Amino acid sequence: MRLDIVPEALTRWVELPPVGTETPQWREELADGLLRTWQGDWSRDVAEDAIDHGLAARDPDALATMQLWPHDGPAHAIVQLSVHAAPPADRLVAEVFPGDDVEIARLEDARVGPGYEVVWAVALPDGAQGVAARHAFTDGETLLLVTLEVTHPLFAASVLETIRDLARGIVVEHDDGTPWRSAPLLEHVVVDEQVEAWGVVPIDTEERAS
């Protein structure tokens, strides 16, 4: 499979090089570019530390690791794009959307088709509360995930729409060049009005009810 992202979804994003392929020149040029755009008297060490944080967060099994610089400063978000074999529908929620205090919604208007968004709370080692998020697309066999690494809740809220735009802008092709498309789950996953829980409704039952 091949993955691409439409250019209009890439504003303020940097795709990090695969593990082991970054060069000192790449790191230096990115730091130069960041310092030119940041407001305030930020040092080069601050820029390089932020870049290194992103490099350290790369998942070697991910198709791509993206670093978002949403503001004119070193605050950033890390997002992993990955493809997996899809778990059975009855295990998808538990395996794909872990965590406590889960909030779930549909993601509409994505180029690959229908998707789902989950935001969940994560207890950090220092006792603080963090937030992670994930967007998932599946055709029943393959699972595409867009995962926001744990970050501060207020910062997550400020960047979540930008991450949705990234997920909506992903284009995936099979090796033969045909487009990969997601679909509703074999059993429709219905999000209730309070986004508190998943209700699983078999397709034929839903059709009879309508």
BAKOLMAR-340447 format. One record per residue (C-alpha): x, y, z. Coordinates in nm, 3 decimals, always signed. Example, Ala and Ser with C-alpha at 12.3 -4.5 7.8 and 13.67 -1.06 7.14 Angstrom:
2
+1.230, -0.450, +0.780;
+1.367, -0.106, +0.714;
//
This chain:
210
+0.000, +0.000, +0.000;
+0.106, +0.358, -0.067;
+0.004, +0.654, +0.145;
+0.003, +1.021, +0.050;
-0.143, +1.339, +0.199;
-0.296, +1.620, -0.004;
-0.082, +1.938, +0.021;
-0.359, +2.153, +0.172;
-0.369, +1.922, +0.476;
+0.003, +1.965, +0.547;
+0.016, +2.326, +0.667;
+0.249, +2.348, +0.970;
+0.328, +1.975, +0.952;
+0.674, +1.825, +0.908;
+0.717, +1.461, +0.808;
+1.005, +1.324, +1.013;
+1.258, +1.102, +0.835;
+1.243, +0.728, +0.900;
+1.442, +0.601, +1.197;
+1.815, +0.615, +1.124;
+1.792, +0.827, +0.808;
+1.802, +1.179, +0.952;
+2.114, +1.383, +0.877;
+2.276, +1.675, +1.063;
+2.199, +1.893, +0.761;
+1.826, +1.807, +0.778;
+1.817, +1.885, +1.151;
+2.004, +2.212, +1.103;
+1.780, +2.328, +0.817;
+1.462, +2.248, +1.012;
+1.589, +2.436, +1.318;
+1.676, +2.735, +1.097;
+1.328, +2.734, +0.944;
+1.154, +2.709, +1.280;
+1.353, +2.994, +1.434;
+1.269, +3.216, +1.136;
+0.896, +3.167, +1.192;
+0.877, +3.164, +1.572;
+0.791, +3.479, +1.759;
+0.998, +3.570, +2.063;
+1.356, +3.515, +2.163;
+1.376, +3.137, +2.133;
+1.723, +2.982, +2.139;
+1.858, +2.729, +1.893;
+1.886, +2.477, +2.176;
+1.509, +2.500, +2.234;
+1.439, +2.437, +1.864;
+1.678, +2.143, +1.847;
+1.538, +1.990, +2.167;
+1.187, +2.006, +2.020;
+1.306, +1.843, +1.697;
+1.487, +1.573, +1.894;
+1.171, +1.503, +2.094;
+0.993, +1.428, +1.768;
+1.275, +1.210, +1.640;
+1.277, +1.010, +1.963;
+0.901, +0.952, +1.934;
+0.917, +0.786, +1.591;
+0.766, +0.442, +1.564;
+0.980, +0.225, +1.335;
+0.670, +0.030, +1.232;
+0.472, +0.342, +1.132;
+0.432, +0.446, +0.770;
+0.514, +0.802, +0.875;
+0.564, +1.013, +1.185;
+0.440, +1.370, +1.158;
+0.534, +1.664, +1.381;
+0.287, +1.953, +1.404;
+0.406, +2.304, +1.487;
+0.071, +2.481, +1.534;
+0.194, +2.804, +1.691;
+0.488, +3.043, +1.663;
+0.693, +2.861, +1.924;
+0.826, +2.521, +2.031;
+0.495, +2.361, +2.135;
+0.435, +2.066, +1.904;
+0.234, +1.748, +1.859;
+0.346, +1.406, +1.736;
+0.119, +1.194, +1.514;
+0.189, +0.842, +1.387;
+0.037, +0.710, +1.063;
+0.023, +0.331, +1.059;
-0.143, +0.040, +0.880;
-0.234, -0.290, +1.046;
-0.436, -0.604, +0.989;
-0.786, -0.520, +1.109;
-0.900, -0.705, +1.422;
-1.244, -0.868, +1.421;
-1.528, -0.619, +1.464;
-1.608, -0.745, +1.813;
-1.252, -0.667, +1.929;
-1.190, -0.347, +1.734;
-1.308, -0.108, +2.004;
-1.096, -0.266, +2.278;
-0.783, -0.299, +2.064;
-0.793, +0.027, +1.872;
-0.942, +0.265, +2.129;
-0.778, +0.201, +2.467;
-0.786, +0.422, +2.775;
-1.029, +0.576, +3.020;
-1.289, +0.851, +2.981;
-1.329, +0.769, +2.613;
-1.515, +1.005, +2.381;
-1.601, +0.869, +2.037;
-1.744, +1.026, +1.722;
-1.760, +0.963, +1.351;
-1.507, +1.139, +1.127;
-1.681, +1.263, +0.815;
-1.554, +1.378, +0.474;
-1.225, +1.187, +0.474;
-1.083, +1.107, +0.131;
-1.045, +0.737, +0.213;
-1.403, +0.704, +0.338;
-1.584, +0.684, +0.672;
-1.376, +0.691, +0.987;
-1.402, +0.712, +1.362;
-1.238, +0.940, +1.618;
-1.164, +0.862, +1.980;
-1.015, +1.088, +2.246;
-0.917, +0.931, +2.577;
-0.754, +1.027, +2.906;
-0.409, +0.898, +3.002;
-0.261, +0.910, +3.353;
+0.099, +1.031, +3.327;
+0.380, +0.903, +3.555;
+0.394, +1.235, +3.743;
+0.024, +1.215, +3.825;
-0.083, +1.472, +3.567;
-0.366, +1.400, +3.325;
-0.282, +1.365, +2.958;
-0.491, +1.312, +2.646;
-0.439, +1.095, +2.339;
-0.649, +1.070, +2.024;
-0.682, +0.834, +1.731;
-0.862, +0.831, +1.397;
-0.935, +0.490, +1.250;
-1.041, +0.372, +0.904;
-1.101, +0.011, +0.806;
-1.228, -0.190, +0.511;
-1.266, -0.499, +0.729;
-0.922, -0.635, +0.637;
-0.686, -0.340, +0.675;
-0.684, -0.080, +0.950;
-0.543, +0.272, +0.897;
-0.466, +0.462, +1.218;
-0.377, +0.827, +1.274;
-0.260, +0.848, +1.636;
-0.189, +1.162, +1.838;
+0.072, +1.088, +2.104;
-0.017, +1.180, +2.462;
-0.017, +1.554, +2.526;
-0.168, +1.817, +2.757;
-0.550, +1.830, +2.739;
-0.569, +2.200, +2.654;
-0.304, +2.167, +2.386;
-0.480, +1.861, +2.242;
-0.804, +2.058, +2.220;
-0.625, +2.336, +2.031;
-0.477, +2.104, +1.766;
-0.744, +1.837, +1.725;
-0.917, +2.002, +1.430;
-0.581, +2.029, +1.250;
-0.526, +1.658, +1.310;
-0.873, +1.583, +1.176;
-0.782, +1.775, +0.861;
-0.467, +1.564, +0.828;
-0.669, +1.243, +0.863;
-0.924, +1.367, +0.610;
-0.645, +1.449, +0.364;
-0.485, +1.104, +0.356;
-0.499, +0.916, +0.026;
-0.415, +0.544, +0.017;
-0.360, +0.324, -0.288;
-0.315, -0.049, -0.329;
+0.008, -0.164, -0.490;
-0.170, -0.184, -0.827;
-0.268, +0.185, -0.805;
-0.635, +0.137, -0.724;
-0.764, +0.352, -0.438;
-0.807, +0.196, -0.095;
-1.140, +0.283, +0.059;
-1.266, +0.241, +0.412;
-1.619, +0.128, +0.485;
-1.858, +0.117, +0.778;
-1.786, -0.179, +1.001;
-1.947, -0.514, +0.923;
-2.171, -0.419, +1.212;
-2.243, -0.047, +1.213;
-2.077, +0.135, +1.498;
-2.328, +0.388, +1.623;
-2.219, +0.676, +1.843;
-2.486, +0.786, +2.088;
-2.573, +1.149, +2.137;
-2.362, +1.177, +2.450;
-2.058, +1.007, +2.286;
-2.032, +0.792, +2.598;
-2.033, +0.443, +2.451;
-2.039, +0.230, +2.141;
-2.366, +0.064, +2.043;
-2.324, -0.219, +1.792;
-2.624, -0.264, +1.562;
-2.624, -0.544, +1.301;
-2.685, -0.411, +0.951;
-2.992, -0.625, +0.884;
-3.150, -0.518, +1.215;
-3.093, -0.154, +1.131;
-3.242, -0.200, +0.787;
-3.553, -0.368, +0.929;
-3.593, -0.087, +1.181;
-3.590, +0.168, +0.899;
//
